[in-house]
Amino acid sequence: MTRETRWIGGTTMIAAPLLLLAGLLLRVPFPFFFPHQLAAAVDHPGLLTAAYTLVSGGTVLLCPAVLALAGHVRRARPGWAHWGAVLVVAGLFERTFHAGFDQAALALARHGGTGFATGFVADAYGDLHLFSFLSFTILLGWPVLAFGAWRAGVLHPVRALGLAATSALPLGVLKGTTVLSILAVTGLCVALVPSGVRLLRSAPRPDLRLVLAAVPAVGLLGYVSTLG
């Protein structure tokens, strides 16, 4: 595993579950179903924007984190690693798709009013799309990868169960926070964060000059992207 792979994998294994957990905790004060989430977006726009942004960011960062974990599993259990990674990443794509719908619906509530946004989401909720047929990947992927990680000796049983429990995180659009969702993401933290810390400790230190050059460059690119 290269230095860059260790740093990317280790950093995302730590950041992704913690971002998800932070986003879920910010949504705790508001009821679970979408009408309440849309109403909260109007009454507490900053808080809801932060919550959904953290969840979206954590979901995206889970992709390299999962690929890093699957890379370790592949050494001993390649079949479980490949199928687990494919299923989990497909599920993450679906969650990212839902996040785009969330963003549009929350903006619609802020600009068009809660009533209009609620009616729109209610009408569109049952519409079929590609990911309607791939929802099983969200439920199946985490247990498959967790079983492979346990069989490969990458995760001990408790951490493997924590990884498998991630499949209990509710799926769909504009979902609030429940006790079950907090437990699911806590299990993800237990599974991934220690592995991320271990990866970073084993990685060679990055070139400080490269880091100092990369940080402002990434910030500039991000700013330029917003101008489009």
Biotite code that builds the C-alpha atoms (Angstrom):
import biotite.structure as struc

atoms = struc.array([
    struc.Atom([0.000, 0.000, 0.000], chain_id="A", res_id=1, res_name="MET", atom_name="CA", element="C"),
    struc.Atom([1.503, 3.336, -1.056], chain_id="A", res_id=2, res_name="THR", atom_name="CA", element="C"),
    struc.Atom([1.983, 6.331, 1.229], chain_id="A", res_id=3, res_name="ARG", atom_name="CA", element="C"),
    struc.Atom([-0.799, 8.236, -0.528], chain_id="A", res_id=4, res_name="GLU", atom_name="CA", element="C"),
    struc.Atom([-3.191, 5.290, -0.208], chain_id="A", res_id=5, res_name="THR", atom_name="CA", element="C"),
    struc.Atom([-2.489, 5.010, 3.513], chain_id="A", res_id=6, res_name="ARG", atom_name="CA", element="C"),
    struc.Atom([-3.101, 8.711, 4.079], chain_id="A", res_id=7, res_name="TRP", atom_name="CA", element="C"),
    struc.Atom([-6.274, 8.829, 2.008], chain_id="A", res_id=8, res_name="ILE", atom_name="CA", element="C"),
    struc.Atom([-7.648, 5.598, 3.441], chain_id="A", res_id=9, res_name="GLY", atom_name="CA", element="C"),
    struc.Atom([-6.734, 6.424, 7.033], chain_id="A", res_id=10, res_name="GLY", atom_name="CA", element="C"),
    struc.Atom([-8.044, 9.986, 6.895], chain_id="A", res_id=11, res_name="THR", atom_name="CA", element="C"),
    struc.Atom([-11.373, 9.001, 5.332], chain_id="A", res_id=12, res_name="THR", atom_name="CA", element="C"),
    struc.Atom([-11.856, 6.064, 7.712], chain_id="A", res_id=13, res_name="MET", atom_name="CA", element="C"),
    struc.Atom([-11.728, 8.569, 10.566], chain_id="A", res_id=14, res_name="ILE", atom_name="CA", element="C"),
    struc.Atom([-13.488, 11.538, 8.964], chain_id="A", res_id=15, res_name="ALA", atom_name="CA", element="C"),
    struc.Atom([-16.398, 9.800, 7.197], chain_id="A", res_id=16, res_name="ALA", atom_name="CA", element="C"),
    struc.Atom([-18.131, 8.150, 10.177], chain_id="A", res_id=17, res_name="PRO", atom_name="CA", element="C"),
    struc.Atom([-17.494, 11.158, 12.426], chain_id="A", res_id=18, res_name="LEU", atom_name="CA", element="C"),
    struc.Atom([-19.043, 13.536, 9.868], chain_id="A", res_id=19, res_name="LEU", atom_name="CA", element="C"),
    struc.Atom([-22.061, 11.255, 9.552], chain_id="A", res_id=20, res_name="LEU", atom_name="CA", element="C"),
    struc.Atom([-22.476, 11.090, 13.313], chain_id="A", res_id=21, res_name="LEU", atom_name="CA", element="C"),
    struc.Atom([-22.178, 14.876, 13.669], chain_id="A", res_id=22, res_name="ALA", atom_name="CA", element="C"),
    struc.Atom([-24.808, 15.424, 10.967], chain_id="A", res_id=23, res_name="GLY", atom_name="CA", element="C"),
    struc.Atom([-27.202, 12.961, 12.575], chain_id="A", res_id=24, res_name="LEU", atom_name="CA", element="C"),
    struc.Atom([-26.807, 14.569, 15.988], chain_id="A", res_id=25, res_name="LEU", atom_name="CA", element="C"),
    struc.Atom([-27.641, 17.995, 14.554], chain_id="A", res_id=26, res_name="LEU", atom_name="CA", element="C"),
    struc.Atom([-30.954, 16.569, 13.286], chain_id="A", res_id=27, res_name="ARG", atom_name="CA", element="C"),
    struc.Atom([-31.937, 15.066, 16.652], chain_id="A", res_id=28, res_name="VAL", atom_name="CA", element="C"),
    struc.Atom([-34.253, 17.954, 17.686], chain_id="A", res_id=29, res_name="PRO", atom_name="CA", element="C"),
    struc.Atom([-36.513, 17.473, 14.648], chain_id="A", res_id=30, res_name="PHE", atom_name="CA", element="C"),
    struc.Atom([-39.008, 14.643, 13.965], chain_id="A", res_id=31, res_name="PRO", atom_name="CA", element="C"),
    struc.Atom([-38.055, 11.906, 11.514], chain_id="A", res_id=32, res_name="PHE", atom_name="CA", element="C"),
    struc.Atom([-40.430, 12.302, 8.554], chain_id="A", res_id=33, res_name="PHE", atom_name="CA", element="C"),
    struc.Atom([-39.984, 14.682, 5.641], chain_id="A", res_id=34, res_name="PHE", atom_name="CA", element="C"),
    struc.Atom([-42.730, 17.259, 6.416], chain_id="A", res_id=35, res_name="PRO", atom_name="CA", element="C"),
    struc.Atom([-41.003, 18.025, 9.714], chain_id="A", res_id=36, res_name="HIS", atom_name="CA", element="C"),
    struc.Atom([-37.584, 18.136, 8.069], chain_id="A", res_id=37, res_name="GLN", atom_name="CA", element="C"),
    struc.Atom([-38.858, 20.628, 5.492], chain_id="A", res_id=38, res_name="LEU", atom_name="CA", element="C"),
    struc.Atom([-40.460, 22.771, 8.184], chain_id="A", res_id=39, res_name="ALA", atom_name="CA", element="C"),
    struc.Atom([-37.188, 22.750, 10.121], chain_id="A", res_id=40, res_name="ALA", atom_name="CA", element="C"),
    struc.Atom([-35.340, 23.874, 6.998], chain_id="A", res_id=41, res_name="ALA", atom_name="CA", element="C"),
    struc.Atom([-37.461, 27.045, 6.998], chain_id="A", res_id=42, res_name="VAL", atom_name="CA", element="C"),
    struc.Atom([-37.332, 27.647, 10.741], chain_id="A", res_id=43, res_name="ASP", atom_name="CA", element="C"),
    struc.Atom([-33.678, 26.650, 11.249], chain_id="A", res_id=44, res_name="HIS", atom_name="CA", element="C"),
    struc.Atom([-32.007, 26.951, 7.822], chain_id="A", res_id=45, res_name="PRO", atom_name="CA", element="C"),
    struc.Atom([-28.423, 27.139, 9.054], chain_id="A", res_id=46, res_name="GLY", atom_name="CA", element="C"),
    struc.Atom([-28.720, 24.123, 11.329], chain_id="A", res_id=47, res_name="LEU", atom_name="CA", element="C"),
    struc.Atom([-30.447, 21.936, 8.739], chain_id="A", res_id=48, res_name="LEU", atom_name="CA", element="C"),
    struc.Atom([-28.001, 22.958, 6.015], chain_id="A", res_id=49, res_name="THR", atom_name="CA", element="C"),
    struc.Atom([-25.071, 22.045, 8.258], chain_id="A", res_id=50, res_name="ALA", atom_name="CA", element="C"),
    struc.Atom([-26.670, 18.723, 9.227], chain_id="A", res_id=51, res_name="ALA", atom_name="CA", element="C"),
    struc.Atom([-27.390, 17.598, 5.677], chain_id="A", res_id=52, res_name="TYR", atom_name="CA", element="C"),
    struc.Atom([-24.016, 18.865, 4.430], chain_id="A", res_id=53, res_name="THR", atom_name="CA", element="C"),
    struc.Atom([-22.164, 16.843, 7.061], chain_id="A", res_id=54, res_name="LEU", atom_name="CA", element="C"),
    struc.Atom([-24.129, 13.714, 6.199], chain_id="A", res_id=55, res_name="VAL", atom_name="CA", element="C"),
    struc.Atom([-23.490, 14.220, 2.478], chain_id="A", res_id=56, res_name="SER", atom_name="CA", element="C"),
    struc.Atom([-19.782, 14.785, 3.033], chain_id="A", res_id=57, res_name="GLY", atom_name="CA", element="C"),
    struc.Atom([-19.504, 11.730, 5.251], chain_id="A", res_id=58, res_name="GLY", atom_name="CA", element="C"),
    struc.Atom([-21.314, 9.601, 2.671], chain_id="A", res_id=59, res_name="THR", atom_name="CA", element="C"),
    struc.Atom([-18.940, 10.649, -0.115], chain_id="A", res_id=60, res_name="VAL", atom_name="CA", element="C"),
    struc.Atom([-15.842, 10.081, 2.029], chain_id="A", res_id=61, res_name="LEU", atom_name="CA", element="C"),
    struc.Atom([-17.044, 6.592, 2.897], chain_id="A", res_id=62, res_name="LEU", atom_name="CA", element="C"),
    struc.Atom([-16.246, 5.492, -0.647], chain_id="A", res_id=63, res_name="CYS", atom_name="CA", element="C"),
    struc.Atom([-12.422, 5.700, -0.346], chain_id="A", res_id=64, res_name="PRO", atom_name="CA", element="C"),
    struc.Atom([-12.675, 4.478, 3.253], chain_id="A", res_id=65, res_name="ALA", atom_name="CA", element="C"),
    struc.Atom([-14.541, 1.348, 2.159], chain_id="A", res_id=66, res_name="VAL", atom_name="CA", element="C"),
    struc.Atom([-12.137, 0.726, -0.709], chain_id="A", res_id=67, res_name="LEU", atom_name="CA", element="C"),
    struc.Atom([-9.204, 0.962, 1.715], chain_id="A", res_id=68, res_name="ALA", atom_name="CA", element="C"),
    struc.Atom([-10.842, -1.540, 4.062], chain_id="A", res_id=69, res_name="LEU", atom_name="CA", element="C"),
    struc.Atom([-11.686, -3.861, 1.184], chain_id="A", res_id=70, res_name="ALA", atom_name="CA", element="C"),
    struc.Atom([-8.045, -3.682, 0.093], chain_id="A", res_id=71, res_name="GLY", atom_name="CA", element="C"),
    struc.Atom([-7.020, -5.237, 3.414], chain_id="A", res_id=72, res_name="HIS", atom_name="CA", element="C"),
    struc.Atom([-9.755, -7.865, 3.221], chain_id="A", res_id=73, res_name="VAL", atom_name="CA", element="C"),
    struc.Atom([-8.748, -8.777, -0.340], chain_id="A", res_id=74, res_name="ARG", atom_name="CA", element="C"),
    struc.Atom([-5.411, -10.226, 0.800], chain_id="A", res_id=75, res_name="ARG", atom_name="CA", element="C"),
    struc.Atom([-7.125, -13.130, 2.560], chain_id="A", res_id=76, res_name="ALA", atom_name="CA", element="C"),
    struc.Atom([-10.702, -13.127, 1.263], chain_id="A", res_id=77, res_name="ARG", atom_name="CA", element="C"),
    struc.Atom([-10.750, -11.587, -2.224], chain_id="A", res_id=78, res_name="PRO", atom_name="CA", element="C"),
    struc.Atom([-14.268, -12.729, -3.119], chain_id="A", res_id=79, res_name="GLY", atom_name="CA", element="C"),
    struc.Atom([-15.835, -11.242, -0.004], chain_id="A", res_id=80, res_name="TRP", atom_name="CA", element="C"),
    struc.Atom([-13.785, -8.075, -0.470], chain_id="A", res_id=81, res_name="ALA", atom_name="CA", element="C"),
    struc.Atom([-14.846, -7.555, -4.083], chain_id="A", res_id=82, res_name="HIS", atom_name="CA", element="C"),
    struc.Atom([-18.540, -8.242, -3.580], chain_id="A", res_id=83, res_name="TRP", atom_name="CA", element="C"),
    struc.Atom([-18.668, -6.308, -0.327], chain_id="A", res_id=84, res_name="GLY", atom_name="CA", element="C"),
    struc.Atom([-17.007, -3.282, -1.898], chain_id="A", res_id=85, res_name="ALA", atom_name="CA", element="C"),
    struc.Atom([-19.233, -3.354, -5.001], chain_id="A", res_id=86, res_name="VAL", atom_name="CA", element="C"),
    struc.Atom([-22.427, -3.598, -2.956], chain_id="A", res_id=87, res_name="LEU", atom_name="CA", element="C"),
    struc.Atom([-21.443, -0.956, -0.402], chain_id="A", res_id=88, res_name="VAL", atom_name="CA", element="C"),
    struc.Atom([-20.229, 1.552, -3.003], chain_id="A", res_id=89, res_name="VAL", atom_name="CA", element="C"),
    struc.Atom([-23.418, 1.064, -5.047], chain_id="A", res_id=90, res_name="ALA", atom_name="CA", element="C"),
    struc.Atom([-25.396, 1.793, -1.887], chain_id="A", res_id=91, res_name="GLY", atom_name="CA", element="C"),
    struc.Atom([-23.303, 4.900, -1.252], chain_id="A", res_id=92, res_name="LEU", atom_name="CA", element="C"),
    struc.Atom([-24.111, 6.119, -4.762], chain_id="A", res_id=93, res_name="PHE", atom_name="CA", element="C"),
    struc.Atom([-27.793, 5.706, -3.932], chain_id="A", res_id=94, res_name="GLU", atom_name="CA", element="C"),
    struc.Atom([-27.389, 7.673, -0.694], chain_id="A", res_id=95, res_name="ARG", atom_name="CA", element="C"),
    struc.Atom([-25.601, 10.407, -2.647], chain_id="A", res_id=96, res_name="THR", atom_name="CA", element="C"),
    struc.Atom([-28.498, 10.462, -5.112], chain_id="A", res_id=97, res_name="PHE", atom_name="CA", element="C"),
    struc.Atom([-30.884, 10.881, -2.187], chain_id="A", res_id=98, res_name="HIS", atom_name="CA", element="C"),
    struc.Atom([-28.684, 13.678, -0.834], chain_id="A", res_id=99, res_name="ALA", atom_name="CA", element="C"),
    struc.Atom([-29.135, 15.583, -4.097], chain_id="A", res_id=100, res_name="GLY", atom_name="CA", element="C"),
    struc.Atom([-32.907, 15.247, -3.772], chain_id="A", res_id=101, res_name="PHE", atom_name="CA", element="C"),
    struc.Atom([-32.636, 16.393, -0.146], chain_id="A", res_id=102, res_name="ASP", atom_name="CA", element="C"),
    struc.Atom([-30.710, 19.486, -1.179], chain_id="A", res_id=103, res_name="GLN", atom_name="CA", element="C"),
    struc.Atom([-33.256, 20.400, -3.842], chain_id="A", res_id=104, res_name="ALA", atom_name="CA", element="C"),
    struc.Atom([-36.231, 19.827, -1.541], chain_id="A", res_id=105, res_name="ALA", atom_name="CA", element="C"),
    struc.Atom([-34.740, 21.843, 1.318], chain_id="A", res_id=106, res_name="LEU", atom_name="CA", element="C"),
    struc.Atom([-33.998, 24.726, -1.067], chain_id="A", res_id=107, res_name="ALA", atom_name="CA", element="C"),
    struc.Atom([-37.545, 24.470, -2.401], chain_id="A", res_id=108, res_name="LEU", atom_name="CA", element="C"),
    struc.Atom([-38.900, 24.775, 1.139], chain_id="A", res_id=109, res_name="ALA", atom_name="CA", element="C"),
    struc.Atom([-36.785, 27.834, 1.880], chain_id="A", res_id=110, res_name="ARG", atom_name="CA", element="C"),
    struc.Atom([-37.644, 29.618, -1.380], chain_id="A", res_id=111, res_name="HIS", atom_name="CA", element="C"),
    struc.Atom([-41.133, 28.329, -2.153], chain_id="A", res_id=112, res_name="GLY", atom_name="CA", element="C"),
    struc.Atom([-42.576, 27.655, 1.272], chain_id="A", res_id=113, res_name="GLY", atom_name="CA", element="C"),
    struc.Atom([-43.051, 24.563, 3.396], chain_id="A", res_id=114, res_name="THR", atom_name="CA", element="C"),
    struc.Atom([-46.493, 23.710, 2.014], chain_id="A", res_id=115, res_name="GLY", atom_name="CA", element="C"),
    struc.Atom([-45.397, 23.725, -1.606], chain_id="A", res_id=116, res_name="PHE", atom_name="CA", element="C"),
    struc.Atom([-42.230, 21.714, -0.886], chain_id="A", res_id=117, res_name="ALA", atom_name="CA", element="C"),
    struc.Atom([-44.127, 19.164, 1.199], chain_id="A", res_id=118, res_name="THR", atom_name="CA", element="C"),
    struc.Atom([-46.673, 18.641, -1.563], chain_id="A", res_id=119, res_name="GLY", atom_name="CA", element="C"),
    struc.Atom([-43.957, 18.252, -4.175], chain_id="A", res_id=120, res_name="PHE", atom_name="CA", element="C"),
    struc.Atom([-42.012, 15.682, -2.147], chain_id="A", res_id=121, res_name="VAL", atom_name="CA", element="C"),
    struc.Atom([-45.193, 13.757, -1.324], chain_id="A", res_id=122, res_name="ALA", atom_name="CA", element="C"),
    struc.Atom([-46.087, 13.566, -5.025], chain_id="A", res_id=123, res_name="ASP", atom_name="CA", element="C"),
    struc.Atom([-42.576, 12.582, -6.119], chain_id="A", res_id=124, res_name="ALA", atom_name="CA", element="C"),
    struc.Atom([-41.790, 10.184, -3.273], chain_id="A", res_id=125, res_name="TYR", atom_name="CA", element="C"),
    struc.Atom([-42.934, 7.034, -5.048], chain_id="A", res_id=126, res_name="GLY", atom_name="CA", element="C"),
    struc.Atom([-41.475, 7.817, -8.475], chain_id="A", res_id=127, res_name="ASP", atom_name="CA", element="C"),
    struc.Atom([-39.336, 4.995, -9.847], chain_id="A", res_id=128, res_name="LEU", atom_name="CA", element="C"),
    struc.Atom([-35.722, 5.619, -10.856], chain_id="A", res_id=129, res_name="HIS", atom_name="CA", element="C"),
    struc.Atom([-32.566, 3.556, -11.327], chain_id="A", res_id=130, res_name="LEU", atom_name="CA", element="C"),
    struc.Atom([-31.726, 3.431, -7.637], chain_id="A", res_id=131, res_name="PHE", atom_name="CA", element="C"),
    struc.Atom([-35.206, 2.230, -6.745], chain_id="A", res_id=132, res_name="SER", atom_name="CA", element="C"),
    struc.Atom([-34.018, -1.181, -7.953], chain_id="A", res_id=133, res_name="PHE", atom_name="CA", element="C"),
    struc.Atom([-30.672, -1.029, -6.116], chain_id="A", res_id=134, res_name="LEU", atom_name="CA", element="C"),
    struc.Atom([-31.850, -0.321, -2.572], chain_id="A", res_id=135, res_name="SER", atom_name="CA", element="C"),
    struc.Atom([-30.925, -3.872, -1.580], chain_id="A", res_id=136, res_name="PHE", atom_name="CA", element="C"),
    struc.Atom([-27.249, -2.889, -1.912], chain_id="A", res_id=137, res_name="THR", atom_name="CA", element="C"),
    struc.Atom([-27.597, -0.515, 1.061], chain_id="A", res_id=138, res_name="ILE", atom_name="CA", element="C"),
    struc.Atom([-28.955, -3.337, 3.200], chain_id="A", res_id=139, res_name="LEU", atom_name="CA", element="C"),
    struc.Atom([-26.759, -6.183, 1.943], chain_id="A", res_id=140, res_name="LEU", atom_name="CA", element="C"),
    struc.Atom([-23.391, -4.553, 1.305], chain_id="A", res_id=141, res_name="GLY", atom_name="CA", element="C"),
    struc.Atom([-22.325, -3.778, 4.872], chain_id="A", res_id=142, res_name="TRP", atom_name="CA", element="C"),
    struc.Atom([-22.973, -7.303, 6.271], chain_id="A", res_id=143, res_name="PRO", atom_name="CA", element="C"),
    struc.Atom([-21.137, -8.867, 3.299], chain_id="A", res_id=144, res_name="VAL", atom_name="CA", element="C"),
    struc.Atom([-18.096, -6.635, 3.781], chain_id="A", res_id=145, res_name="LEU", atom_name="CA", element="C"),
    struc.Atom([-18.218, -7.081, 7.559], chain_id="A", res_id=146, res_name="ALA", atom_name="CA", element="C"),
    struc.Atom([-18.302, -10.877, 7.261], chain_id="A", res_id=147, res_name="PHE", atom_name="CA", element="C"),
    struc.Atom([-15.359, -10.785, 4.861], chain_id="A", res_id=148, res_name="GLY", atom_name="CA", element="C"),
    struc.Atom([-13.410, -8.474, 7.185], chain_id="A", res_id=149, res_name="ALA", atom_name="CA", element="C"),
    struc.Atom([-14.031, -10.817, 10.108], chain_id="A", res_id=150, res_name="TRP", atom_name="CA", element="C"),
    struc.Atom([-13.071, -13.921, 8.110], chain_id="A", res_id=151, res_name="ARG", atom_name="CA", element="C"),
    struc.Atom([-9.929, -12.177, 6.883], chain_id="A", res_id=152, res_name="ALA", atom_name="CA", element="C"),
    struc.Atom([-8.934, -11.199, 10.419], chain_id="A", res_id=153, res_name="GLY", atom_name="CA", element="C"),
    struc.Atom([-9.094, -7.502, 9.568], chain_id="A", res_id=154, res_name="VAL", atom_name="CA", element="C"),
    struc.Atom([-11.834, -6.770, 12.127], chain_id="A", res_id=155, res_name="LEU", atom_name="CA", element="C"),
    struc.Atom([-12.510, -8.643, 15.352], chain_id="A", res_id=156, res_name="HIS", atom_name="CA", element="C"),
    struc.Atom([-16.118, -9.776, 15.935], chain_id="A", res_id=157, res_name="PRO", atom_name="CA", element="C"),
    struc.Atom([-17.315, -6.668, 17.819], chain_id="A", res_id=158, res_name="VAL", atom_name="CA", element="C"),
    struc.Atom([-16.006, -4.266, 15.181], chain_id="A", res_id=159, res_name="ARG", atom_name="CA", element="C"),
    struc.Atom([-17.332, -6.491, 12.387], chain_id="A", res_id=160, res_name="ALA", atom_name="CA", element="C"),
    struc.Atom([-20.778, -6.388, 14.000], chain_id="A", res_id=161, res_name="LEU", atom_name="CA", element="C"),
    struc.Atom([-20.475, -2.601, 14.189], chain_id="A", res_id=162, res_name="GLY", atom_name="CA", element="C"),
    struc.Atom([-19.733, -2.472, 10.465], chain_id="A", res_id=163, res_name="LEU", atom_name="CA", element="C"),
    struc.Atom([-22.648, -4.775, 9.659], chain_id="A", res_id=164, res_name="ALA", atom_name="CA", element="C"),
    struc.Atom([-24.963, -2.625, 11.800], chain_id="A", res_id=165, res_name="ALA", atom_name="CA", element="C"),
    struc.Atom([-24.470, 0.253, 9.352], chain_id="A", res_id=166, res_name="THR", atom_name="CA", element="C"),
    struc.Atom([-27.100, -1.391, 7.155], chain_id="A", res_id=167, res_name="SER", atom_name="CA", element="C"),
    struc.Atom([-29.672, -0.310, 9.778], chain_id="A", res_id=168, res_name="ALA", atom_name="CA", element="C"),
    struc.Atom([-29.173, 3.361, 8.862], chain_id="A", res_id=169, res_name="LEU", atom_name="CA", element="C"),
    struc.Atom([-32.530, 4.456, 7.365], chain_id="A", res_id=170, res_name="PRO", atom_name="CA", element="C"),
    struc.Atom([-32.555, 4.923, 3.607], chain_id="A", res_id=171, res_name="LEU", atom_name="CA", element="C"),
    struc.Atom([-34.527, 7.338, 1.460], chain_id="A", res_id=172, res_name="GLY", atom_name="CA", element="C"),
    struc.Atom([-34.893, 11.095, 1.246], chain_id="A", res_id=173, res_name="VAL", atom_name="CA", element="C"),
    struc.Atom([-35.239, 13.680, 4.006], chain_id="A", res_id=174, res_name="LEU", atom_name="CA", element="C"),
    struc.Atom([-34.851, 11.260, 6.876], chain_id="A", res_id=175, res_name="LYS", atom_name="CA", element="C"),
    struc.Atom([-34.366, 12.619, 10.373], chain_id="A", res_id=176, res_name="GLY", atom_name="CA", element="C"),
    struc.Atom([-32.466, 10.975, 13.212], chain_id="A", res_id=177, res_name="THR", atom_name="CA", element="C"),
    struc.Atom([-33.602, 8.029, 15.313], chain_id="A", res_id=178, res_name="THR", atom_name="CA", element="C"),
    struc.Atom([-31.954, 6.021, 18.060], chain_id="A", res_id=179, res_name="VAL", atom_name="CA", element="C"),
    struc.Atom([-31.406, 3.246, 15.509], chain_id="A", res_id=180, res_name="LEU", atom_name="CA", element="C"),
    struc.Atom([-29.586, 5.565, 13.090], chain_id="A", res_id=181, res_name="SER", atom_name="CA", element="C"),
    struc.Atom([-27.287, 6.817, 15.861], chain_id="A", res_id=182, res_name="ILE", atom_name="CA", element="C"),
    struc.Atom([-26.515, 3.232, 16.881], chain_id="A", res_id=183, res_name="LEU", atom_name="CA", element="C"),
    struc.Atom([-25.822, 2.306, 13.250], chain_id="A", res_id=184, res_name="ALA", atom_name="CA", element="C"),
    struc.Atom([-23.329, 5.131, 12.717], chain_id="A", res_id=185, res_name="VAL", atom_name="CA", element="C"),
    struc.Atom([-21.771, 4.544, 16.130], chain_id="A", res_id=186, res_name="THR", atom_name="CA", element="C"),
    struc.Atom([-21.116, 0.990, 14.985], chain_id="A", res_id=187, res_name="GLY", atom_name="CA", element="C"),
    struc.Atom([-19.498, 2.394, 11.843], chain_id="A", res_id=188, res_name="LEU", atom_name="CA", element="C"),
    struc.Atom([-17.243, 4.578, 14.003], chain_id="A", res_id=189, res_name="CYS", atom_name="CA", element="C"),
    struc.Atom([-16.238, 1.566, 16.113], chain_id="A", res_id=190, res_name="VAL", atom_name="CA", element="C"),
    struc.Atom([-15.433, -0.380, 12.947], chain_id="A", res_id=191, res_name="ALA", atom_name="CA", element="C"),
    struc.Atom([-13.523, 2.208, 10.930], chain_id="A", res_id=192, res_name="LEU", atom_name="CA", element="C"),
    struc.Atom([-11.945, 4.830, 13.184], chain_id="A", res_id=193, res_name="VAL", atom_name="CA", element="C"),
    struc.Atom([-9.392, 2.512, 14.881], chain_id="A", res_id=194, res_name="PRO", atom_name="CA", element="C"),
    struc.Atom([-8.361, 1.142, 11.475], chain_id="A", res_id=195, res_name="SER", atom_name="CA", element="C"),
    struc.Atom([-7.948, 4.694, 10.198], chain_id="A", res_id=196, res_name="GLY", atom_name="CA", element="C"),
    struc.Atom([-5.772, 5.659, 13.147], chain_id="A", res_id=197, res_name="VAL", atom_name="CA", element="C"),
    struc.Atom([-3.635, 2.561, 12.643], chain_id="A", res_id=198, res_name="ARG", atom_name="CA", element="C"),
    struc.Atom([-3.213, 3.321, 8.927], chain_id="A", res_id=199, res_name="LEU", atom_name="CA", element="C"),
    struc.Atom([-2.125, 6.897, 9.608], chain_id="A", res_id=200, res_name="LEU", atom_name="CA", element="C"),
    struc.Atom([0.370, 5.772, 12.240], chain_id="A", res_id=201, res_name="ARG", atom_name="CA", element="C"),
    struc.Atom([1.947, 3.353, 9.760], chain_id="A", res_id=202, res_name="SER", atom_name="CA", element="C"),
    struc.Atom([2.076, 5.890, 6.914], chain_id="A", res_id=203, res_name="ALA", atom_name="CA", element="C"),
    struc.Atom([5.274, 7.825, 6.156], chain_id="A", res_id=204, res_name="PRO", atom_name="CA", element="C"),
    struc.Atom([5.024, 11.500, 7.009], chain_id="A", res_id=205, res_name="ARG", atom_name="CA", element="C"),
    struc.Atom([3.926, 13.673, 4.051], chain_id="A", res_id=206, res_name="PRO", atom_name="CA", element="C"),
    struc.Atom([6.231, 16.265, 2.540], chain_id="A", res_id=207, res_name="ASP", atom_name="CA", element="C"),
    struc.Atom([5.427, 19.501, 4.420], chain_id="A", res_id=208, res_name="LEU", atom_name="CA", element="C"),
    struc.Atom([6.124, 21.632, 1.355], chain_id="A", res_id=209, res_name="ARG", atom_name="CA", element="C"),
    struc.Atom([3.627, 19.603, -0.667], chain_id="A", res_id=210, res_name="LEU", atom_name="CA", element="C"),
    struc.Atom([0.986, 20.014, 2.041], chain_id="A", res_id=211, res_name="VAL", atom_name="CA", element="C"),
    struc.Atom([1.553, 23.778, 2.283], chain_id="A", res_id=212, res_name="LEU", atom_name="CA", element="C"),
    struc.Atom([1.171, 24.070, -1.483], chain_id="A", res_id=213, res_name="ALA", atom_name="CA", element="C"),
    struc.Atom([-1.842, 21.736, -1.753], chain_id="A", res_id=214, res_name="ALA", atom_name="CA", element="C"),
    struc.Atom([-4.050, 23.332, 0.906], chain_id="A", res_id=215, res_name="VAL", atom_name="CA", element="C"),
    struc.Atom([-4.370, 26.797, -0.699], chain_id="A", res_id=216, res_name="PRO", atom_name="CA", element="C"),
    struc.Atom([-4.583, 25.224, -4.168], chain_id="A", res_id=217, res_name="ALA", atom_name="CA", element="C"),
    struc.Atom([-7.544, 23.067, -3.126], chain_id="A", res_id=218, res_name="VAL", atom_name="CA", element="C"),
    struc.Atom([-9.189, 26.074, -1.456], chain_id="A", res_id=219, res_name="GLY", atom_name="CA", element="C"),
    struc.Atom([-8.736, 28.147, -4.609], chain_id="A", res_id=220, res_name="LEU", atom_name="CA", element="C"),
    struc.Atom([-10.169, 25.402, -6.814], chain_id="A", res_id=221, res_name="LEU", atom_name="CA", element="C"),
    struc.Atom([-13.154, 25.085, -4.488], chain_id="A", res_id=222, res_name="GLY", atom_name="CA", element="C"),
    struc.Atom([-13.773, 28.831, -4.658], chain_id="A", res_id=223, res_name="TYR", atom_name="CA", element="C"),
    struc.Atom([-13.461, 28.882, -8.454], chain_id="A", res_id=224, res_name="VAL", atom_name="CA", element="C"),
    struc.Atom([-15.941, 26.008, -8.662], chain_id="A", res_id=225, res_name="SER", atom_name="CA", element="C"),
    struc.Atom([-18.574, 28.080, -6.842], chain_id="A", res_id=226, res_name="THR", atom_name="CA", element="C"),
    struc.Atom([-18.298, 30.826, -9.474], chain_id="A", res_id=227, res_name="LEU", atom_name="CA", element="C"),
    struc.Atom([-19.706, 28.566, -12.168], chain_id="A", res_id=228, res_name="GLY", atom_name="CA", element="C"),
])
